[in-house]
Amino acid sequence: KFAMVAPDVQIEDGKGTILISSEEGETEANNHRKLSDFGIRNGTQLQADDFLQDYTLLINVLHSEDLEKDVEFEVVGDAPERIGPKPSEPTSRNISNGSDDGAQPSTSTGNQQ
């Protein structure tokens, strides 16, 4: 849901409990465990960090009984329209020879005397 490539997720509990690690095999034992096994409850905060994309999220876990059938979780809140790194913006000005005075090249084709 967050388009992370190599996430590290830890509980913001002051202990640095890591749930998911981008290091292969480091947190494999956590894959089949429930969030409640780690003491994660309504109001718990998680920090998700993707070093490869220079992208960090603070996630507030909130319990809800109002989810639709077969929906396990829902992402709500302030989120950018596009998640992940922004593409480089095209330059809007054409600068030649270090000059940006707005002068345009001559288009005259007549003979000058």
MARVODREN-316579 format. One record per residue: residue in three letters; residue number from 0; x negated, y negated, z negated of N, C-alpha, C in turn. Coordinates in steps of 0.05 Angstrom, whole numbers, plus 32768, in hexadecimal, padded with zeros to 4 digits. Example, Ala and Ser with C-alpha at 12.3 -4.5 7.8 and 13.67 -1.06 7.14 Angstrom:
# MARVODREN-316579
node rest->ALA	nr->0	n_east->7EF8	n_north->8072	n_up->7F64	ca_east->7F0A	ca_north->805A	ca_up->7F64	c_east->7EF8	c_north->8042	c_up->7F64
node rest->SER	nr->1	n_east->7EFF	n_north->802D	n_up->7F72	ca_east->7EEF	ca_north->8015	ca_up->7F71	c_east->7EFE	c_north->7FFF	c_up->7F63
END
This chain:
# MARVODREN-316579
node rest->LYS	nr->0	n_east->7FF0	n_north->8018	n_up->8000	ca_east->8000	ca_north->8000	ca_up->8000	c_east->7FEF	c_north->7FE7	c_up->8000
node rest->PHE	nr->1	n_east->7FD7	n_north->7FE8	n_up->7FF6	ca_east->7FC6	ca_north->7FD0	ca_up->7FF4	c_east->7FB0	c_north->7FCF	c_up->8008
node rest->ALA	nr->2	n_east->7FAF	n_north->7FE2	n_up->801B	ca_east->7F9B	ca_north->7FE3	ca_up->8031	c_east->7F7E	c_north->7FE2	c_up->8027
node rest->MET	nr->3	n_east->7F79	n_north->7FEF	n_up->8011	ca_east->7F5D	ca_north->7FF0	ca_up->8007	c_east->7F4E	c_north->8007	c_up->8014
node rest->VAL	nr->4	n_east->7F35	n_north->8003	n_up->8019	ca_east->7F24	ca_north->8016	ca_up->8026	c_east->7F16	c_north->8028	c_up->8012
node rest->ALA	nr->5	n_east->7F09	n_north->801C	n_up->7FFF	ca_east->7EFA	ca_north->802B	ca_up->7FEB	c_east->7F00	c_north->801F	c_up->7FCF
node rest->PRO	nr->6	n_east->7F18	n_north->8025	n_up->7FC4	ca_east->7F1F	ca_north->8018	ca_up->7FAB	c_east->7F13	c_north->8024	c_up->7F92
node rest->ASP	nr->7	n_east->7F0F	n_north->8012	n_up->7F7F	ca_east->7F08	ca_north->801A	ca_up->7F64	c_east->7F1F	c_north->800F	c_up->7F53
node rest->VAL	nr->8	n_east->7F2C	n_north->8020	n_up->7F43	ca_east->7F42	ca_north->8016	ca_up->7F32	c_east->7F3C	c_north->801D	c_up->7F15
node rest->GLN	nr->9	n_east->7F3E	n_north->8009	n_up->7F04	ca_east->7F3A	ca_north->800E	ca_up->7EE7	c_east->7F50	c_north->8001	c_up->7ED7
node rest->ILE	nr->10	n_east->7F54	n_north->800C	n_up->7EBF	ca_east->7F68	ca_north->8001	ca_up->7EAD	c_east->7F5C	c_north->7FE9	c_up->7E9F
node rest->GLU	nr->11	n_east->7F6B	n_north->7FD3	n_up->7E9E	ca_east->7F61	ca_north->7FBB	ca_up->7E90	c_east->7F67	c_north->7FBF	c_up->7E72
node rest->ASP	nr->12	n_east->7F58	n_north->7FD1	n_up->7E66	ca_east->7F5C	ca_north->7FD8	ca_up->7E4A	c_east->7F44	c_north->7FD2	c_up->7E38
node rest->GLY	nr->13	n_east->7F30	n_north->7FC5	n_up->7E44	ca_east->7F18	ca_north->7FBE	ca_up->7E36	c_east->7F05	c_north->7FD5	c_up->7E33
node rest->LYS	nr->14	n_east->7F0D	n_north->7FED	n_up->7E3C	ca_east->7EFC	ca_north->8005	ca_up->7E3B	c_east->7EEF	c_north->800B	c_up->7E56
node rest->GLY	nr->15	n_east->7EFA	n_north->7FFF	n_up->7E6B	ca_east->7EF0	ca_north->8005	ca_up->7E86	c_east->7EF7	c_north->8020	c_up->7E90
node rest->THR	nr->16	n_east->7F0F	n_north->802B	n_up->7E88	ca_east->7F18	ca_north->8045	ca_up->7E91	c_east->7F1D	c_north->8044	c_up->7EAF
node rest->ILE	nr->17	n_east->7F0E	n_north->8055	n_up->7EBE	ca_east->7F10	ca_north->8055	ca_up->7EDB	c_east->7F23	c_north->806B	c_up->7EE4
node rest->LEU	nr->18	n_east->7F38	n_north->8063	n_up->7EF4	ca_east->7F4B	ca_north->8076	ca_up->7EFE	c_east->7F44	c_north->8081	c_up->7F1A
node rest->ILE	nr->19	n_east->7F3A	n_north->806E	n_up->7F2A	ca_east->7F32	ca_north->8075	ca_up->7F46	c_east->7F17	c_north->8069	c_up->7F4B
node rest->SER	nr->20	n_east->7F05	n_north->8078	n_up->7F56	ca_east->7EEA	ca_north->806E	ca_up->7F5C	c_east->7EE5	c_north->8071	c_up->7F7A
node rest->SER	nr->21	n_east->7ED7	n_north->805E	n_up->7F85	ca_east->7ECF	ca_north->8060	ca_up->7FA1	c_east->7EB7	c_north->8073	c_up->7FA5
node rest->GLU	nr->22	n_east->7EAB	n_north->807B	n_up->7F8F	ca_east->7E96	ca_north->808F	ca_up->7F8F	c_east->7EA3	c_north->80AB	c_up->7F92
node rest->GLU	nr->23	n_east->7E9C	n_north->80B9	n_up->7FA7	ca_east->7EA8	ca_north->80D3	ca_up->7FAD	c_east->7EA5	c_north->80E7	c_up->7F96
node rest->GLY	nr->24	n_east->7EBB	n_north->80F3	n_up->7F8D	ca_east->7EBB	ca_north->8107	ca_up->7F78	c_east->7EBA	c_north->80FD	c_up->7F5C
node rest->GLU	nr->25	n_east->7EB6	n_north->80E4	n_up->7F58	ca_east->7EB3	ca_north->80D9	ca_up->7F3D	c_east->7ECC	c_north->80DB	c_up->7F2C
node rest->THR	nr->26	n_east->7EE4	n_north->80D7	n_up->7F39	ca_east->7EFD	ca_north->80D7	ca_up->7F2A	c_east->7F10	c_north->80EC	c_up->7F35
node rest->GLU	nr->27	n_east->7F06	n_north->8100	n_up->7F43	ca_east->7F17	ca_north->8115	ca_up->7F4F	c_east->7F29	c_north->8122	c_up->7F3B
node rest->ALA	nr->28	n_east->7F20	n_north->8125	n_up->7F22	ca_east->7F30	ca_north->8133	ca_up->7F0E	c_east->7F49	c_north->8123	c_up->7F07
node rest->ASN	nr->29	n_east->7F4A	n_north->8109	n_up->7F0E	ca_east->7F61	ca_north->80F9	ca_up->7F08	c_east->7F78	c_north->80FC	c_up->7F1C
node rest->ASN	nr->30	n_east->7F72	n_north->8107	n_up->7F33	ca_east->7F85	ca_north->8108	ca_up->7F49	c_east->7FA0	c_north->8114	c_up->7F42
node rest->HIS	nr->31	n_east->7FA1	n_north->8128	n_up->7F30	ca_east->7FBA	ca_north->8136	ca_up->7F2A	c_east->7FC6	c_north->812D	c_up->7F0F
node rest->ARG	nr->32	n_east->7FBA	n_north->8119	n_up->7F03	ca_east->7FC3	ca_north->810F	ca_up->7EE9	c_east->7FD8	c_north->80F9	c_up->7EED
node rest->LYS	nr->33	n_east->7FE9	n_north->80F6	n_up->7EDA	ca_east->7FFD	ca_north->80E1	ca_up->7EDA	c_east->7FF2	c_north->80C8	c_up->7ECD
node rest->LEU	nr->34	n_east->7FFD	n_north->80B1	n_up->7ED4	ca_east->7FF4	ca_north->8098	ca_up->7EC8	c_east->7FF7	c_north->8098	c_up->7EAA
node rest->SER	nr->35	n_east->800C	n_north->80A5	n_up->7EA0	ca_east->8010	ca_north->80A6	ca_up->7E83	c_east->7FFA	c_north->80B6	c_up->7E75
node rest->ASP	nr->36	n_east->7FED	n_north->80C8	n_up->7E83	ca_east->7FD7	ca_north->80D7	ca_up->7E77	c_east->7FC0	c_north->80C4	c_up->7E6F
node rest->PHE	nr->37	n_east->7FBE	n_north->80AC	n_up->7E7C	ca_east->7FA9	ca_north->8099	ca_up->7E76	c_east->7FB3	c_north->8083	c_up->7E64
node rest->GLY	nr->38	n_east->7FCC	n_north->8086	n_up->7E5A	ca_east->7FD7	ca_north->8071	ca_up->7E48	c_east->7FE2	c_north->8059	c_up->7E58
node rest->ILE	nr->39	n_east->7FE6	n_north->805D	n_up->7E71	ca_east->7FF2	ca_north->8047	ca_up->7E82	c_east->8010	c_north->8047	c_up->7E7E
node rest->ARG	nr->40	n_east->801A	n_north->8030	n_up->7E75	ca_east->8037	ca_north->802D	ca_up->7E70	c_east->8040	c_north->8013	c_up->7E7B
node rest->ASN	nr->41	n_east->8059	n_north->800D	n_up->7E77	ca_east->8065	ca_north->7FF3	ca_up->7E7F	c_east->8053	c_north->7FDC	c_up->7E74
node rest->GLY	nr->42	n_east->804A	n_north->7FCB	n_up->7E85	ca_east->803A	ca_north->7FB4	ca_up->7E7C	c_east->801C	c_north->7FB8	c_up->7E7F
node rest->THR	nr->43	n_east->8013	n_north->7FD0	n_up->7E84	ca_east->7FF6	ca_north->7FD5	ca_up->7E88	c_east->7FEC	c_north->7FC6	c_up->7EA1
node rest->GLN	nr->44	n_east->7FD4	n_north->7FBC	n_up->7E9F	ca_east->7FC7	ca_north->7FAF	ca_up->7EB6	c_east->7FB1	c_north->7FC1	c_up->7EC1
node rest->LEU	nr->45	n_east->7FAF	n_north->7FC2	n_up->7EDB	ca_east->7F9A	ca_north->7FD1	ca_up->7EE9	c_east->7F8B	c_north->7FBD	c_up->7EFB
node rest->GLN	nr->46	n_east->7F71	n_north->7FC1	n_up->7EFE	ca_east->7F62	ca_north->7FB1	ca_up->7F10	c_east->7F59	c_north->7FC3	c_up->7F27
node rest->ALA	nr->47	n_east->7F60	n_north->7FBB	n_up->7F3F	ca_east->7F58	ca_north->7FCA	ca_up->7F57	c_east->7F44	c_north->7FB9	c_up->7F67
node rest->ASP	nr->48	n_east->7F2D	n_north->7FC5	n_up->7F6E	ca_east->7F18	ca_north->7FB6	ca_up->7F7B	c_east->7F0F	c_north->7FC6	c_up->7F94
node rest->ASP	nr->49	n_east->7F0D	n_north->7FB8	n_up->7FAA	ca_east->7F02	ca_north->7FC5	ca_up->7FC2	c_east->7EE9	c_north->7FB5	c_up->7FCB
node rest->PHE	nr->50	n_east->7ED2	n_north->7FBF	n_up->7FC3	ca_east->7EB9	ca_north->7FB2	ca_up->7FC8	c_east->7EB4	c_north->7FAE	c_up->7FE6
node rest->LEU	nr->51	n_east->7EBC	n_north->7FC1	n_up->7FF6	ca_east->7EB7	ca_north->7FBF	ca_up->8013	c_east->7EC6	c_north->7FA8	c_up->8020
node rest->GLN	nr->52	n_east->7EDC	n_north->7FA0	n_up->8015	ca_east->7EEC	ca_north->7F8B	ca_up->8020	c_east->7EEB	c_north->7F71	c_up->800F
node rest->ASP	nr->53	n_east->7EDC	n_north->7F72	n_up->7FF9	ca_east->7EDA	ca_north->7F5B	ca_up->7FE6	c_east->7EF7	c_north->7F53	c_up->7FDF
node rest->TYR	nr->54	n_east->7F05	n_north->7F66	n_up->7FD3	ca_east->7F22	ca_north->7F64	ca_up->7FCF	c_east->7F29	c_north->7F6F	c_up->7FB4
node rest->THR	nr->55	n_east->7F34	n_north->7F5F	n_up->7FA1	ca_east->7F3B	ca_north->7F68	ca_up->7F87	c_east->7F58	c_north->7F61	c_up->7F80
node rest->LEU	nr->56	n_east->7F66	n_north->7F74	n_up->7F73	ca_east->7F82	ca_north->7F70	ca_up->7F6B	c_east->7F84	c_north->7F75	c_up->7F4D
node rest->LEU	nr->57	n_east->7F96	n_north->7F66	n_up->7F40	ca_east->7F9E	ca_north->7F6C	ca_up->7F25	c_east->7FBB	c_north->7F76	c_up->7F27
node rest->ILE	nr->58	n_east->7FBF	n_north->7F8F	n_up->7F1E	ca_east->7FD9	ca_north->7F9C	ca_up->7F21	c_east->7FE6	c_north->7F9F	c_up->7F06
node rest->ASN	nr->59	n_east->7FFF	n_north->7F94	n_up->7F04	ca_east->800F	ca_north->7F97	ca_up->7EEC	c_east->8022	c_north->7FAE	c_up->7EF0
node rest->VAL	nr->60	n_east->8020	n_north->7FC2	n_up->7EDF	ca_east->8032	ca_north->7FDA	ca_up->7EE1	c_east->804B	c_north->7FD4	c_up->7ED1
node rest->LEU	nr->61	n_east->8062	n_north->7FD5	n_up->7EDF	ca_east->807C	ca_north->7FD0	ca_up->7ED2	c_east->808E	c_north->7FE8	c_up->7ED7
node rest->HIS	nr->62	n_east->809A	n_north->7FF2	n_up->7EC2	ca_east->80AD	ca_north->8009	ca_up->7EC4	c_east->80C8	c_north->7FFF	c_up->7ECE
node rest->SER	nr->63	n_east->80D4	n_north->800F	n_up->7EE0	ca_east->80EF	ca_north->8008	ca_up->7EEA	c_east->80FF	c_north->8021	c_up->7EEE
node rest->GLU	nr->64	n_east->8119	n_north->801F	n_up->7EE6	ca_east->812C	ca_north->8035	ca_up->7EEB	c_east->813C	c_north->8030	c_up->7F04
node rest->ASP	nr->65	n_east->8137	n_north->801A	n_up->7F12	ca_east->8148	ca_north->8011	ca_up->7F28	c_east->813D	c_north->8017	c_up->7F44
node rest->LEU	nr->66	n_east->812B	n_north->8029	n_up->7F46	ca_east->8120	ca_north->8030	ca_up->7F61	c_east->8133	c_north->8041	c_up->7F70
node rest->GLU	nr->67	n_east->8132	n_north->803E	n_up->7F8A	ca_east->8143	ca_north->804F	ca_up->7F9B	c_east->813B	c_north->806C	c_up->7F9A
node rest->LYS	nr->68	n_east->814D	n_north->807E	n_up->7FA2	ca_east->8147	ca_north->809A	ca_up->7FA1	c_east->812E	c_north->80A1	c_up->7FB2
node rest->ASP	nr->69	n_east->811D	n_north->80B2	n_up->7FA8	ca_east->8104	ca_north->80BB	ca_up->7FB4	c_east->80EF	c_north->80A5	c_up->7FB7
node rest->VAL	nr->70	n_east->80F3	n_north->808E	n_up->7FAA	ca_east->80DE	ca_north->8079	ca_up->7FA9	c_east->80D0	c_north->807B	c_up->7F8F
node rest->GLU	nr->71	n_east->80B5	n_north->8080	n_up->7F90	ca_east->80A6	ca_north->8084	ca_up->7F78	c_east->809C	c_north->806A	c_up->7F6C
node rest->PHE	nr->72	n_east->8096	n_north->8056	n_up->7F7D	ca_east->808D	ca_north->803C	ca_up->7F73	c_east->8094	c_north->8027	c_up->7F87
node rest->GLU	nr->73	n_east->8092	n_north->800E	n_up->7F7E	ca_east->8097	ca_north->7FF7	ca_up->7F8F	c_east->8083	c_north->7FE1	c_up->7F89
node rest->VAL	nr->74	n_east->8079	n_north->7FD5	n_up->7F9E	ca_east->8066	ca_north->7FBF	ca_up->7F9B	c_east->8076	c_north->7FA5	c_up->7F9E
node rest->VAL	nr->75	n_east->8075	n_north->7F94	n_up->7F89	ca_east->8083	ca_north->7F7B	ca_up->7F89	c_east->8070	c_north->7F65	c_up->7F7F
node rest->GLY	nr->76	n_east->8076	n_north->7F4C	n_up->7F85	ca_east->8066	ca_north->7F36	ca_up->7F7B	c_east->805A	c_north->7F26	c_up->7F91
node rest->ASP	nr->77	n_east->8048	n_north->7F14	n_up->7F89	ca_east->803B	ca_north->7F03	ca_up->7F9B	c_east->8026	c_north->7F13	c_up->7FAA
node rest->ALA	nr->78	n_east->8028	n_north->7F14	n_up->7FC4	ca_east->8015	ca_north->7F23	ca_up->7FD5	c_east->8011	c_north->7F13	c_up->7FEE
node rest->PRO	nr->79	n_east->7FF9	n_north->7F14	n_up->7FF9	ca_east->7FF4	ca_north->7F06	ca_up->8013	c_east->8004	c_north->7F14	c_up->8029
node rest->GLU	nr->80	n_east->8009	n_north->7F06	n_up->803E	ca_east->8018	ca_north->7F11	ca_up->8055	c_east->8008	c_north->7F28	c_up->8061
node rest->ARG	nr->81	n_east->7FEE	n_north->7F25	n_up->8062	ca_east->7FDD	ca_north->7F3A	ca_up->806D	c_east->7FC8	c_north->7F41	c_up->8058
node rest->ILE	nr->82	n_east->7FC7	n_north->7F5A	n_up->8051	ca_east->7FB4	ca_north->7F62	ca_up->803C	c_east->7F99	c_north->7F6A	c_up->804A
node rest->GLY	nr->83	n_east->7F84	n_north->7F63	n_up->803D	ca_east->7F6A	ca_north->7F6A	ca_up->8048	c_east->7F5B	c_north->7F51	c_up->8051
node rest->PRO	nr->84	n_east->7F43	n_north->7F54	n_up->805C	ca_east->7F34	ca_north->7F3C	ca_up->8064	c_east->7F41	c_north->7F2D	c_up->807B
node rest->LYS	nr->85	n_east->7F3E	n_north->7F13	n_up->807B	ca_east->7F4A	ca_north->7F03	ca_up->8090	c_east->7F37	c_north->7F04	c_up->80A8
node rest->PRO	nr->86	n_east->7F43	n_north->7F05	n_up->80C1	ca_east->7F32	ca_north->7F04	ca_up->80D8	c_east->7F25	c_north->7EE8	c_up->80DB
node rest->SER	nr->87	n_east->7F0F	n_north->7EE7	n_up->80E8	ca_east->7F02	ca_north->7ECD	ca_up->80EB	c_east->7F14	c_north->7EBC	c_up->80FD
node rest->GLU	nr->88	n_east->7F15	n_north->7EA2	n_up->80F5	ca_east->7F26	ca_north->7E90	ca_up->8104	c_east->7F17	c_north->7E85	c_up->811C
node rest->PRO	nr->89	n_east->7F26	n_north->7E82	n_up->8133	ca_east->7F18	ca_north->7E78	ca_up->814A	c_east->7F12	c_north->7E5A	c_up->8146
node rest->THR	nr->90	n_east->7EFC	n_north->7E51	n_up->8152	ca_east->7EF5	ca_north->7E35	ca_up->814F	c_east->7F08	c_north->7E25	c_up->8161
node rest->SER	nr->91	n_east->7F11	n_north->7E0E	n_up->8157	ca_east->7F24	ca_north->7DFE	ca_up->8166	c_east->7F16	c_north->7DE8	c_up->8177
node rest->ARG	nr->92	n_east->7EFC	n_north->7DE4	n_up->8173	ca_east->7EEE	ca_north->7DCF	ca_up->8181	c_east->7ED7	c_north->7DDB	c_up->8191
node rest->ASN	nr->93	n_east->7ED2	n_north->7DCF	n_up->81A8	ca_east->7EBC	ca_north->7DD7	ca_up->81B8	c_east->7EA6	c_north->7DC3	c_up->81B5
node rest->ILE	nr->94	n_east->7E90	n_north->7DCA	n_up->81A9	ca_east->7E7A	ca_north->7DB7	ca_up->81A4	c_east->7E62	c_north->7DC0	c_up->81B6
node rest->SER	nr->95	n_east->7E59	n_north->7DAD	n_up->81C7	ca_east->7E43	ca_north->7DB3	ca_up->81D9	c_east->7E2B	c_north->7DA1	c_up->81D1
node rest->ASN	nr->96	n_east->7E14	n_north->7DAC	n_up->81D2	ca_east->7DFB	ca_north->7D9D	ca_up->81CD	c_east->7DFB	c_north->7D8F	c_up->81B2
node rest->GLY	nr->97	n_east->7E0A	n_north->7D99	n_up->819F	ca_east->7E0A	ca_north->7D8D	ca_up->8185	c_east->7E1A	c_north->7D74	c_up->8183
node rest->SER	nr->98	n_east->7E28	n_north->7D6C	n_up->8198	ca_east->7E38	ca_north->7D54	ca_up->8198	c_east->7E55	c_north->7D5A	c_up->8194
node rest->ASP	nr->99	n_east->7E62	n_north->7D4B	n_up->8183	ca_east->7E7F	ca_north->7D4E	ca_up->817E	c_east->7E8C	c_north->7D32	c_up->817F
node rest->ASP	nr->100	n_east->7E84	n_north->7D22	n_up->8193	ca_east->7E8F	ca_north->7D07	ca_up->8194	c_east->7EA8	c_north->7D05	c_up->81A5
node rest->GLY	nr->101	n_east->7EB2	n_north->7D1B	n_up->81B0	ca_east->7ECA	ca_north->7D1C	ca_up->81BF	c_east->7EC6	c_north->7D15	c_up->81DD
node rest->ALA	nr->102	n_east->7EAE	n_north->7D0F	n_up->81E5	ca_east->7EA9	ca_north->7D08	ca_up->8201	c_east->7EAC	c_north->7D20	c_up->8212
node rest->GLN	nr->103	n_east->7EB8	n_north->7D1D	n_up->8229	ca_east->7EBC	ca_north->7D32	ca_up->823C	c_east->7EA9	c_north->7D2F	c_up->8254
node rest->PRO	nr->104	n_east->7EA1	n_north->7D45	n_up->8261	ca_east->7E90	ca_north->7D43	ca_up->8278	c_east->7E9E	c_north->7D35	c_up->828F
node rest->SER	nr->105	n_east->7E8F	n_north->7D28	n_up->829F	ca_east->7E9A	ca_north->7D1A	ca_up->82B6	c_east->7EA5	c_north->7D2E	c_up->82CA
node rest->THR	nr->106	n_east->7EBC	n_north->7D27	n_up->82D6	ca_east->7EC8	ca_north->7D37	ca_up->82EB	c_east->7EC8	c_north->7D29	c_up->8305
node rest->SER	nr->107	n_east->7EBA	n_north->7D12	n_up->8307	ca_east->7EBA	ca_north->7D02	ca_up->831F	c_east->7EAA	c_north->7D11	c_up->8335
node rest->THR	nr->108	n_east->7EB5	n_north->7D10	n_up->834D	ca_east->7EA8	ca_north->7D1D	ca_up->8364	c_east->7EA0	c_north->7D08	c_up->8379
node rest->GLY	nr->109	n_east->7EA6	n_north->7CEF	n_up->8375	ca_east->7E9F	ca_north->7CDA	ca_up->8388	c_east->7E82	c_north->7CD3	c_up->8387
node rest->ASN	nr->110	n_east->7E79	n_north->7CC5	n_up->839D	ca_east->7E5D	ca_north->7CBC	ca_up->839E	c_east->7E5A	c_north->7CA3	c_up->838D
node rest->GLN	nr->111	n_east->7E45	n_north->7CA3	n_up->837D	ca_east->7E40	ca_north->7C8C	ca_up->836C	c_east->7E29	c_north->7C7C	c_up->8378
node rest->GLN	nr->112	n_east->7E2B	n_north->7C61	n_up->8379	ca_east->7E16	ca_north->7C51	ca_up->8385	c_east->7E0A	c_north->7C3E	c_up->8372
END
